[in-house]
Amino acid sequence: MSKKVIKSAVGRNRIRRRIYEYMRIHLPQLNDVYDIVVITTSSELINTPYSELSGYMDDLLEKAGIYKRL
């Protein structure tokens, strides 16, 4: 049985839009073409400032070897 981190669709969609926006802005910095899946396990992403979210995503993509910081 699936357990949702955030029960409201509004909250889940807000997190999804924030991650999509990050990816849209940083797409030119990817090394190649990739299929990327982001799984969140924390409801705190709704209230996390964009600069902090961006730092998390930068670190994760850099560790995965698909992103290089400029």
C-alpha positions in Angstrom: 0.0 0.0 0.0 1.3 3.4 -1.0 1.9 6.0 1.7 2.0 9.6 0.6 4.3 12.0 2.2 1.8 14.8 1.7 -1.8 13.8 1.5 -3.1 16.9 -0.3 -2.7 17.1 -4.0 -2.0 20.8 -3.7 1.1 20.2 -1.6 2.4 17.4 -3.8 1.9 19.5 -6.9 3.7 22.4 -5.3 6.7 20.3 -4.6 6.6 18.9 -8.2 6.4 22.4 -9.7 9.4 23.5 -7.6 11.5 20.6 -8.8 10.4 21.0 -12.4 11.4 24.7 -12.3 14.8 23.8 -10.9 15.3 21.3 -13.7 14.1 23.8 -16.4 16.6 26.4 -15.2 19.5 24.0 -14.9 18.9 21.8 -17.9 21.8 23.4 -20.0 24.2 22.3 -17.3 23.5 18.6 -17.6 26.3 16.6 -19.3 24.0 14.6 -21.6 20.4 13.5 -22.0 19.0 11.7 -19.0 15.7 10.4 -17.6 15.7 11.7 -14.0 13.4 10.5 -11.2 13.2 12.5 -8.0 11.6 10.8 -5.1 10.9 12.9 -2.0 10.5 11.5 1.4 10.1 14.7 3.4 7.1 17.0 3.5 9.5 19.8 4.5 10.2 20.6 0.8 7.0 22.7 0.7 8.5 25.3 3.0 12.2 24.9 2.1 13.6 28.1 0.5 14.4 27.7 -3.2 18.1 28.5 -2.6 18.3 25.5 -0.2 16.3 23.2 -2.5 18.6 24.3 -5.4 21.7 23.4 -3.2 20.3 19.9 -2.4 19.5 19.3 -6.1 23.0 20.5 -7.2 24.7 18.2 -4.7 22.6 15.2 -5.7 23.0 15.7 -9.4 26.7 16.3 -9.0 27.1 13.1 -7.0 25.3 11.2 -9.7 27.8 12.5 -12.2 25.3 14.1 -14.5 25.7 17.8 -13.6 28.7 20.1 -13.4 28.4 23.4 -11.5 29.5 26.4 -13.4 
